[in-house]
Amino acid sequence: MSQKSISATQIESMDSRQRVNLINAIVGFKCVNLIGTVNSKGSENLAIFSSIIHLGSSPALLGFITRPDSVERHTLTNLLEIGCYTINHINSDIFEKAHQTSARYDADVSEFDATNLTAEYKEDFTAPFVKQSNIQIGMKFKQKIDIELNGTILVIGEIDSIHYPEDCLCTDGFIDIEKADTVTCSGLDSYHTTKRLSRLAYAKPDKPTVGVNMKYVE
């Protein structure tokens, strides 16, 4: 397959929308989730994010990037006020509704209501989950890091709870997100289902690459 090149100078000279689309797409497939929050007055918010990353397993930390707070960022404002939020996987049944949450709704408008998604509260956890999501994660806010280079913010939280379909957990702890119908995205607006090639065993220098036999918790 032949290649072409784009230089940094050419990137900077692009139309802003073209540049945004290029840089968001060039990193490849990304996880895409809905983050649910609520403020002290009970106003719920739901927003789509494709920047969630694993930061560590002990403690179980996840991070996500939010854009500069030069304008209202309801997700950030709510989670800082309440101290918790939820991360909800998007599936093939709700990806269009999930995408619609990227619209700029007023603070007093619930994206749950605007997109016909259902807020679900579990036990004593304050923030709302998305009922239609097959995998849901309750998060406790831990740290906010301002990134000086471009004014974005890294939000770090610790996992409080995980909710998943009963037939998707393997005996080794692996969650089969493909079986749960979790979708992925590329760029800002392209959504994809997945097809697993294989799970591979832990790599060691003196052993060949082999596949993993997946066994599910009964």
N, C-alpha and C positions, 0 to 999 in steps of 0.2 A: 504494500500500500504506500503510494507516494505521499510526501508530506509538504506542507507549506509552513511558514513561520510568521509570527507576529512579535514585533519588538516592544519593549517597554515604552518607547516613544510613541509607537503607533497605538498602543493601548491608551495612553494618556490623551491622545488626540481624538479618540472615538467619541461619538455622541454618548451622553451619560447613560442612557437606557441600554444602548448596545454594550457598553463597557460593563455595566452591572450584570447583564445576562451572561456575558462571556466569563467573567470571573467567578460567578456563582456556579456555572456549569463545569468549568475546567477541573474542579477538584474531584469530579466523578459522582458516583451514587452516594447519597447521604441518608441518614435516618431522618424521619420527619414525624413530629409528634404534636399533639395539642397540649398546651399548658393551661391548667385551670386554676383560677384564683378567685378570692372573694375579699371585699374590704369590710371594715368594721360596721358599716351600715347595711351589710347583707347584699350589696351589689356584686353580681358575679361577672367574671370576665373569662373569655376563652380565646386563645391565640395560637396560631400555628408557628412552629419553630423547626428549623432544619440544622441547628447548630449544637445540638446536645452531644456531649462527649463523656466518655468514661474517664474518671480521674483516679480511681483506686478502688480496691475491693475490701480493704480493712483499715479504716472504716470504709463503708460503701458510699463513695462520693461520685456524683454526677455534676457536670457543669453545663452551662449554656451561655451563649453570647446574646446580649441585647444591644440594640443600637443606642447612640447617645441620647441622654434624657433631656435634650434641648426642647423637645416637645413632650406632651403627656405620654408616658409609657405605662399603661394600666397594669400590665402584668408585674412589672418591677415595683410600682407603687404599692400594689396590693400585697405582694409577698413580703416586702420589707415591713409593712404595717402589721400583718397577721403572723408572719414567721413560718408559713408553710404554703405548699402548692402541690399540684399533681401533674404528672407526665403521663399522657395517654397515647398508646399506639394508634395509628390510623390504619383502617382496613379498607378493602375494596368496596364495601357498602357505603362508606361515609367520606371518601376522599374529596368529593366535590363540596360537601358541606364543610369539611375541614378547611379546604382552600378558601372558602368564602369568609372565614374568620380573619383573613389578612386584610379585609376592608377596614377603613378607619371609622369605626362606630364611636359615637359619643360615650363618655364614661358611664352615663346612666342607662345605656342600652346593653342588655345581656346578649353576648354572641350565642349563648345557648339557645335563647329564644329566637334570635334573628336567623339562625341556621337550622332550627328544628332538631337540635341535639339536646340530650337530656342530662341535666346535672344530677349526679348521684352522690349522696353522702354516706360514708361508711364509718360505723362505730363512733368514736369521739373525734375523728379527724375533721378539722375545720374546713379545709378547702374541698371544692367539688371535683369529683371524677366525672369522666364522660361515660355514661351508662352503655353506649353503643360500642365502646372500645373494648377489645378482647383482652388486652394487657394494660393494666393500670398500675402506676407507681405513686405512692404517697411520699412527698419530700419535705424535709425540714431545712429551712434556710440556715446556712452556716457562714458564708463569707461573700462579700462583694469586692471585686477588684477592678479599679478603673484602669483602662488601657490608654496610656497617654498618646500613643502613635496616631490613633484615629478617634478617640473619644468613646469607643465602645466599652461595654462593661461585661466582665465575666462574673456570672452568678454561680456560686457553688452551694450545693445542698447535699444532705445525707439521706439515704433511703430509709424511710420509716416503715413502709409496707409494700408488698408486691402482690398483685391479684392477677390470676392467669387462668386459662382454660385447664380443666383437670387432666386432660390427656396430652399436655404439651411440655411437661417437665421430665427430663431424662434423669436417670439414676446418678449421673455424674454432675448434676446441677445445671446442665445446658438447657436453656429454654428454646424450644423449637418455634421461633417467631414466624417461620414460613407456614407451619401447620396452623398457626393462629391467624393467618391471613394478613399479617403486617405488610404494609406496602413501603416502598422507598421512593425517593425523588431524585431528580437531577435538575440543576438550575433552580429557578424560582417557581416553575409551573408545570413540570413534567413528572408524572407519577407512574410508578412501575410496580408490577408484581414480580416475584423472584422465582428462580428455579435453582435449587441447590445442586452444585456439582459433586461435592463430597464434604464430609468432615474428616480432617486429617489428625492423626495422633501427634502428640507433643514431639517436636523435632529434636533429634540428637545427632551430633556429628558422625557417630559411628553406626547409625542405623538408617535403613532406607525409609522413605516416606510411605506410610501405610494409612489406610482408612480406618475410621472408628465405627464400630458396630453400636448403633444407637439403641439404648434400652430405656423404655419409659417407665416412670413410677406408676404403679397400679393403684 
